[in-house]
């Protein structure tokens, strides 16, 4: 499971010109789910992202987490994070989990973060979404649960 995590001042997602999710200070999380991913990957990323110390403290050091800041997450499912561009010119998405399994784990990720106390907003699974954000820093992290286990 891969996640691109951006520290934001605000972010929103819309589908067909209708806002589906919107946050103020927090994290914009793009989540890609691979074929072999399971609940342990969900739990690892939820805990890691919610506790990742990427917000500045009073000394301008990255020492505070999303939980410390009482921020929110806007979670966007994005299978294109799994695009393998090593061969040819067209990305291969053969390692992406099937839509039903991916949607299940995406929802489990949203639930796991909420259980940790983080207010959650989401996009619409498999929809063409327009995402807007004001990246704070900019601070962007790439996390991959398959490089841990």
C-alpha positions in Angstrom: 0.0 0.0 0.0 1.4 3.3 -1.0 0.5 6.8 0.3 1.6 10.2 -0.8 1.1 12.4 2.2 1.0 16.2 1.9 0.8 18.7 4.8 -1.8 21.2 3.8 -3.4 24.4 5.0 -6.5 23.3 3.2 -7.7 20.8 0.6 -10.9 19.8 -1.1 -12.2 17.2 -3.7 -15.1 17.6 -6.0 -16.9 15.3 -8.5 -19.0 16.9 -11.2 -18.5 20.3 -9.7 -19.9 19.1 -6.4 -17.6 19.3 -3.3 -17.4 15.8 -1.8 -14.8 16.5 0.9 -13.0 19.5 2.4 -10.5 20.1 5.2 -8.6 22.9 6.7 -5.2 22.3 8.3 -4.2 18.7 8.0 -3.0 16.0 5.6 -4.0 15.3 2.0 -3.5 11.5 1.6 -3.4 9.8 -1.8 -3.7 6.1 -1.3 -2.8 3.3 -3.7 -3.7 -0.3 -2.8 -1.8 -3.2 -4.2 -2.9 -6.7 -4.9 -1.2 -8.3 -1.9 -2.2 -5.6 0.6 -4.3 -6.6 3.6 -5.4 -5.2 6.9 -1.9 -5.1 8.4 -1.0 -2.6 5.7 -4.0 -0.5 6.5 -3.2 -0.5 10.2 0.4 0.3 9.6 -0.3 3.3 7.3 -3.1 4.6 9.5 -1.0 4.6 12.6 2.1 5.9 10.8 0.3 8.8 9.0 -1.7 9.9 12.1 1.5 10.0 14.2 4.0 11.2 11.7 5.8 14.2 13.2 5.7 16.6 10.2 4.1 19.6 11.8 6.3 22.4 13.2 6.6 23.0 16.9 7.2 26.4 18.6 10.9 26.1 17.6 10.1 25.5 13.9 11.2 21.8 14.1 9.0 19.0 12.7 8.1 17.6 16.0 4.3 17.5 16.1 1.9 15.0 14.6 -1.5 15.4 13.0 -3.0 14.2 16.3 -1.0 16.8 18.2 -2.3 19.5 15.8 -5.9 18.2 15.9 -5.9 18.3 12.1 -8.0 16.4 9.6 -7.3 14.0 6.7 -8.7 14.2 3.2 -8.2 10.6 1.8 -8.2 10.1 -1.9 -8.1 6.6 -3.5 -5.6 6.7 -6.3 -4.6 3.5 -8.1 -2.3 5.4 -10.4 0.2 5.5 -7.5 0.9 1.9 -8.4 1.8 2.6 -12.1 4.9 0.8 -13.1 6.7 3.0 -15.6 9.9 1.0 -16.0 9.1 -0.6 -19.4 7.7 1.2 -22.4 5.8 4.5 -22.3 2.5 3.4 -20.9 2.3 2.7 -17.2 1.2 -0.8 -16.1 -1.3 -1.1 -13.3 -1.3 -4.9 -13.1 -0.2 -4.8 -9.5 -3.2 -2.7 -8.4 -5.8 -4.5 -6.3 -9.2 -5.2 -8.0 -11.7 -2.4 -7.4 -13.9 -4.4 -4.9 -10.9 -5.3 -2.7 -9.3 -1.9 -3.0 -12.5 -0.1 -2.0 -12.8 -2.4 1.0 -9.2 -1.6 2.2 -9.6 2.1 1.4 -12.7 2.2 3.7 -10.8 0.3 6.4 -8.1 2.9 6.2 -10.6 5.7 6.6 -12.1 3.9 9.6 -8.7 3.2 11.2 -7.7 6.8 11.1 -11.1 7.9 12.5 -10.7 5.4 15.3 -7.4 7.1 16.1 -9.3 10.3 16.6 -8.7 12.0 13.2 -11.6 13.8 11.5 -11.9 12.2 8.0 -13.1 13.5 4.6 -12.9 11.4 1.4 -13.3 11.5 -2.3 -15.5 9.2 -4.3 -14.0 5.8 -5.1 -13.5 5.3 -8.8 -14.8 8.7 -9.7 -13.0 11.3 -11.8 -12.1 13.8 -9.1 -10.8 17.3 -9.0 -8.5 17.8 -6.0 -7.4 21.2 -4.8 -4.9 21.9 -2.1 -2.6 24.5 -0.5 0.5 22.5 0.3 2.1 23.8 3.5 5.9 24.0 3.3 5.7 22.2 0.9 5.9 19.0 2.9 5.3 15.8 1.0 6.1 12.3 2.1 6.0 8.9 0.3 5.1 5.9 2.5 5.0 2.3 1.3 3.9 -0.5 3.7 5.4 -3.1 1.4 8.9 -1.7 2.2 8.3 -2.4 5.9 7.0 -5.9 6.1 
